[in-house]
Structures are given as C-alpha cells and as structure tokens.
Amino acid sequence: VCITSAFCANMLVVSQTTILSVLGASLALRGPDGSMMTATDGLYLERAMVFKSFGMGLILTIASVVSVVWLHLHWEASLTCCILAVGTLM
C-alpha cells in the first residue's frame, strides 16, 4: 500500500510540474496584458500543492523501505537500515 501510494504521489508531482510549466509559460507569453503577473501568481499558489505531494511521496517511499527491511532482514540489519532511512528525513 505504501509503495503504491508513493508512486501515485510522485506521478502526481511529475504531472503537476509538467502542466504548470507548459500552461504557466503559455499564459505568460501568449496571454493578454498583465498575464505575466497572473501566471506567476498562479504558479506561486500551486507551489504548495506540489511540495506537499513531493513530501508525501518521500515519506511513503521511506515507510515502504522500512517495512520491507523488517520483513526480509534480521533484526540487527533491519535496525541499521531503519536508522539510515529515517536519518534521510532529518
């Protein structure tokens, strides 16, 4: 479940940034007067959603790594890998 959710969150980030870069640039360059300001304001507002999706994908990826490590390795190796994985969040 974690890795599927992480994949979906990361695909959401890729699709959001692609759409924002294409539509934002098109509006800024081809829109009516004042569209440059409208495009930059819209991109700034959407930035928070992209960051949230990226953070969610990162956390879910690390959660799936931690769960798989505990399923497949001995407890000593699992503990070491978990410390390293959680340390990447710091």
N, C-alpha and C positions, 0 to 999 in steps of 0.2 A: 504494500500500500504506500509506504514512504517513497520508494523509488519511482513509482508511477506518478505520484503527486509531484515529486521533484522534477520529473521530466516534463509534466504539464506546465509547471510554473516556469521552467526555463524556456519552454517553447512559447509561452505567453510573453516572456521578456523579449525574445527574438522577434516575434511578430509585432509587438508594440513598438519596438525601436525601429523596425523596418517601416511600418506605417507612418510613424511620426517623422522619420527623416524624409520620406517621399512626399507626404502631404504637407508637412511644415514648409519644406523648401518650395513646393509648388505654390502654396498660398503666398509665401513671402515674395516670390519672384513674379508671379503672374496675376496676383490679386489687384484689387483697386487700391487707391491711395490709402495709406495707413495700414495696409495688410501686413507689413513687416512687423509692426508692433503687435498686431493681433496674433500673428504666428508665434512670435517669441513668448508672448504671454501664455498662449495655449500650450506650448512646449514646456514652459516652466511649471504649469499646473499638472501636466501629465507626468512630470518627472517623479513625483512622489509615488505614483502607482507603479512605475517601472522599478523603482528602488525597493518597494515592498515585495513585489513579485520576485525580484532577484534574491532578496534576503530570505524569503520563504523557500525558494529553490535550494539555496545554500544550506539552510538548516535541515531541510528534509533529506538532502543528499548525505549530510553528516549523520543524521539519525539512521538512515538505512545502512550506512557503513558500520556504525556501532552495533546495530542489531545483527548484521551478517557476521561480524567479527566474533560476537558472543556465541553464535550458532556453530561456527566452524573451527575455532581455535581453542586451545587450552586456556584456562583462566589467567595464567601469567601473561601469555601473549595478548590475550584479549584486553587485559587491563592496560598494558603498554600501548596498544593501538588506540584504545579509547582515550587515554590521556593525550596522545598525539592528535587525535581527531578533534577532541573538544578544545585543545590548545589552538587549533586553527581559527576558532571563533574569537579568541582574545586579541 
